[in-house]
Amino acid sequence: MRVACRKRPVSVDTIRQSVDLIERDLFQEFEDEVPTREIGNLVMRELKGVDTVAYVRFASVYQEFESVEDFAEVVSRVQKDEAEAPFKALQEALL
């Protein structure tokens, strides 16, 4: 997470808080071994909420991007999610 957030406006405290949330979720869901896939997915979830550039950076390594199209697909999804975010918040407020 630190590498993905390097040179981004993300504080060390924000990274620590994200790691704490990830650890809490893992301890609640698993008793012994934790699949690395689960850790990676939770890191991606947290980074997406913290900094989308860091999210794309992490995703490119974690998901082993092999082409520019792989990057473009993730960036497109992030842009779509960001455009829909105000509507999701409104929808949740109404429910």
ROMIVEX-500840 format. One record per residue (C-alpha): residue number from 1; chain; x, y, z. Coordinates in steps of 0.02 Angstrom, whole numbers, plus 32768, in hexadecimal, padded with zeros to 4 digits. Layout:
<loses>
{num:NUM	chaine:A	xx:X	yy:Y	zz:Z};
...
</loses>
This chain:
<loses>
{num:1	chaine:A	xx:8000	yy:8000	zz:8000};
{num:2	chaine:A	xx:808E	yy:8077	zz:8027};
{num:3	chaine:A	xx:80DA	yy:805C	zz:7F7B};
{num:4	chaine:A	xx:8033	yy:8077	zz:7F24};
{num:5	chaine:A	xx:8019	yy:8118	zz:7F88};
{num:6	chaine:A	xx:80C8	yy:815A	zz:7F6C};
{num:7	chaine:A	xx:80C7	yy:820F	zz:7F2D};
{num:8	chaine:A	xx:800B	yy:8217	zz:7F48};
{num:9	chaine:A	xx:7FB1	yy:8287	zz:7FC5};
{num:10	chaine:A	xx:7F93	yy:81F6	zz:803C};
{num:11	chaine:A	xx:7FD0	yy:8207	zz:80EF};
{num:12	chaine:A	xx:8024	yy:817E	zz:8151};
{num:13	chaine:A	xx:7F92	yy:8187	zz:81CC};
{num:14	chaine:A	xx:7F16	yy:8166	zz:813F};
{num:15	chaine:A	xx:7F7A	yy:80CE	zz:8109};
{num:16	chaine:A	xx:7F81	yy:8090	zz:81BD};
{num:17	chaine:A	xx:7EC5	yy:80A5	zz:81D0};
{num:18	chaine:A	xx:7EA9	yy:8042	zz:8130};
{num:19	chaine:A	xx:7F1C	yy:7FB8	zz:816B};
{num:20	chaine:A	xx:7EBF	yy:7FB3	zz:8211};
{num:21	chaine:A	xx:7E19	yy:7F9F	zz:81B6};
{num:22	chaine:A	xx:7E61	yy:7F15	zz:8148};
{num:23	chaine:A	xx:7EA6	yy:7EB9	zz:81E0};
{num:24	chaine:A	xx:7E01	yy:7ECA	zz:823D};
{num:25	chaine:A	xx:7DA1	yy:7E83	zz:81A9};
{num:26	chaine:A	xx:7E1B	yy:7DF3	zz:8197};
{num:27	chaine:A	xx:7E15	yy:7DC7	zz:8250};
{num:28	chaine:A	xx:7D57	yy:7DC9	zz:824B};
{num:29	chaine:A	xx:7D4D	yy:7D58	zz:81B3};
{num:30	chaine:A	xx:7DDD	yy:7CDE	zz:81C9};
{num:31	chaine:A	xx:7E1B	yy:7C7A	zz:825D};
{num:32	chaine:A	xx:7EBF	yy:7C34	zz:821C};
{num:33	chaine:A	xx:7F03	yy:7C48	zz:816E};
{num:34	chaine:A	xx:7ED1	yy:7CD9	zz:80FF};
{num:35	chaine:A	xx:7ED6	yy:7CC2	zz:8043};
{num:36	chaine:A	xx:7F48	yy:7D43	zz:7FF2};
{num:37	chaine:A	xx:7EBE	yy:7D66	zz:7F74};
{num:38	chaine:A	xx:7E50	yy:7DA2	zz:8003};
{num:39	chaine:A	xx:7ED8	yy:7E16	zz:8043};
{num:40	chaine:A	xx:7EF3	yy:7E5E	zz:7F96};
{num:41	chaine:A	xx:7E3A	yy:7E7B	zz:7F7B};
{num:42	chaine:A	xx:7E29	yy:7ED5	zz:8020};
{num:43	chaine:A	xx:7EC1	yy:7F41	zz:7FFA};
{num:44	chaine:A	xx:7E75	yy:7F6F	zz:7F53};
{num:45	chaine:A	xx:7DCF	yy:7F9A	zz:7FA6};
{num:46	chaine:A	xx:7E25	yy:800D	zz:8023};
{num:47	chaine:A	xx:7E96	yy:8060	zz:7FA2};
{num:48	chaine:A	xx:7E03	yy:8083	zz:7F30};
{num:49	chaine:A	xx:7DB5	yy:80E9	zz:7FBC};
{num:50	chaine:A	xx:7E57	yy:813F	zz:7FEA};
{num:51	chaine:A	xx:7EA8	yy:816D	zz:7F44};
{num:52	chaine:A	xx:7E75	yy:812E	zz:7E98};
{num:53	chaine:A	xx:7F24	yy:8144	zz:7E4F};
{num:54	chaine:A	xx:7F6B	yy:80D7	zz:7EDB};
{num:55	chaine:A	xx:7EDE	yy:805C	zz:7EB9};
{num:56	chaine:A	xx:7F0C	yy:804F	zz:7E00};
{num:57	chaine:A	xx:7FC5	yy:803E	zz:7E2C};
{num:58	chaine:A	xx:7FA2	yy:7FB1	zz:7EA6};
{num:59	chaine:A	xx:7F27	yy:7F5D	zz:7E2F};
{num:60	chaine:A	xx:7FA7	yy:7F5F	zz:7DA3};
{num:61	chaine:A	xx:801E	yy:7EF7	zz:7E0A};
{num:62	chaine:A	xx:7FA0	yy:7E8E	zz:7E6B};
{num:63	chaine:A	xx:7F3C	yy:7E60	zz:7DD1};
{num:64	chaine:A	xx:7FDA	yy:7E52	zz:7D66};
{num:65	chaine:A	xx:7FAA	yy:7EC9	zz:7CDB};
{num:66	chaine:A	xx:7FF9	yy:7E96	zz:7C38};
{num:67	chaine:A	xx:7FBE	yy:7F1F	zz:7BC3};
{num:68	chaine:A	xx:7F86	yy:7FD2	zz:7BB6};
{num:69	chaine:A	xx:7ED6	yy:7F8F	zz:7B9E};
{num:70	chaine:A	xx:7EDC	yy:7F44	zz:7C4C};
{num:71	chaine:A	xx:7F04	yy:7FF1	zz:7C92};
{num:72	chaine:A	xx:7E7F	yy:8043	zz:7C27};
{num:73	chaine:A	xx:7DFB	yy:7FC9	zz:7C64};
{num:74	chaine:A	xx:7E1E	yy:7FEB	zz:7D1B};
{num:75	chaine:A	xx:7E29	yy:80A7	zz:7D01};
{num:76	chaine:A	xx:7D83	yy:80A2	zz:7CA4};
{num:77	chaine:A	xx:7D32	yy:8044	zz:7D34};
{num:78	chaine:A	xx:7D77	yy:80C1	zz:7DB2};
{num:79	chaine:A	xx:7D38	yy:8154	zz:7D4C};
{num:80	chaine:A	xx:7C8C	yy:8105	zz:7D3D};
{num:81	chaine:A	xx:7C86	yy:80E2	zz:7DF9};
{num:82	chaine:A	xx:7CBA	yy:8195	zz:7E21};
{num:83	chaine:A	xx:7C36	yy:81DB	zz:7DAB};
{num:84	chaine:A	xx:7BAF	yy:816F	zz:7DFD};
{num:85	chaine:A	xx:7BE8	yy:8191	zz:7EB0};
{num:86	chaine:A	xx:7B77	yy:8227	zz:7ED1};
{num:87	chaine:A	xx:7AE1	yy:81C5	zz:7E94};
{num:88	chaine:A	xx:7B0D	yy:812F	zz:7F01};
{num:89	chaine:A	xx:7B1B	yy:819E	zz:7F9A};
{num:90	chaine:A	xx:7A71	yy:81EC	zz:7F73};
{num:91	chaine:A	xx:7A24	yy:8141	zz:7F56};
{num:92	chaine:A	xx:7A67	yy:8100	zz:7FFD};
{num:93	chaine:A	xx:7A27	yy:819C	zz:8055};
{num:94	chaine:A	xx:7979	yy:817E	zz:8010};
{num:95	chaine:A	xx:7973	yy:80C8	zz:8045};
</loses>
